[in-house]
């Protein structure tokens, strides 16, 4: 049996990523993978908290479930 390749070691970037998904296990999976690669991750399981947080800090990346109940996650990008 061939040895299994290890994931490359990456330097922490410190970049902030928002993960918004009402499916807690999906959000956790994304968080674990990003955190292992040095990203800071904030999870959200409802839409309103992610919108409030976005008003106070601007993440480097947002991964949004666009079909979260009770909110349209395209809302942070609406331009009047």
C-alpha positions in Angstrom: 0.0 0.0 0.0 1.4 3.4 -1.0 1.8 6.0 1.7 -0.9 8.6 1.9 0.0 12.1 0.9 -0.2 14.7 3.6 -1.9 18.1 3.0 0.7 20.8 2.3 1.5 23.0 5.3 0.3 26.6 4.7 1.2 29.7 6.6 -1.7 31.3 8.4 -3.2 34.1 6.3 -5.3 35.6 9.1 -7.9 36.5 6.4 -11.5 36.6 7.8 -14.1 34.4 6.2 -17.8 34.4 7.0 -19.6 31.1 6.5 -23.4 31.5 6.5 -25.4 28.3 6.3 -28.4 27.1 8.2 -27.0 23.5 7.9 -24.7 23.5 10.9 -22.8 20.4 9.7 -22.0 22.0 6.4 -20.9 25.2 8.0 -18.7 23.3 10.4 -17.1 21.3 7.5 -16.2 24.5 5.7 -14.9 26.1 8.9 -12.6 23.1 9.8 -11.1 23.1 6.3 -10.5 26.8 6.2 -9.2 27.0 9.7 -6.7 24.2 9.0 -5.4 26.5 6.2 -4.9 29.5 8.4 -8.1 31.4 7.8 -10.1 33.0 10.6 -13.7 31.8 10.3 -17.0 33.1 11.7 -20.0 30.9 11.3 -23.6 32.1 11.1 -26.7 29.9 11.0 -29.3 32.6 10.5 -29.3 35.5 8.1 -29.9 38.5 10.3 -26.7 38.0 12.4 -24.5 37.8 9.3 -26.0 41.0 8.0 -25.4 42.8 11.4 -21.8 41.5 11.6 -21.2 42.6 8.0 -22.2 46.2 9.0 -19.4 46.2 11.7 -16.5 44.3 9.9 -15.9 43.5 6.4 -14.6 39.9 5.8 -12.2 39.1 3.1 -14.6 36.4 1.8 -18.2 35.4 2.4 -19.5 31.9 1.7 -23.3 32.2 1.7 -26.1 29.7 1.5 -28.4 31.7 -0.7 -31.4 29.7 0.4 -31.4 30.3 4.1 -34.8 30.6 5.6 -36.1 34.1 6.2 -33.4 36.0 4.4 -32.0 36.6 0.9 -28.2 36.3 1.3 -27.7 38.4 -1.7 -28.9 41.3 0.4 -25.4 42.4 1.5 -24.7 43.3 -2.1 -27.8 45.3 -2.9 -26.8 48.7 -4.2 -29.4 51.5 -4.0 
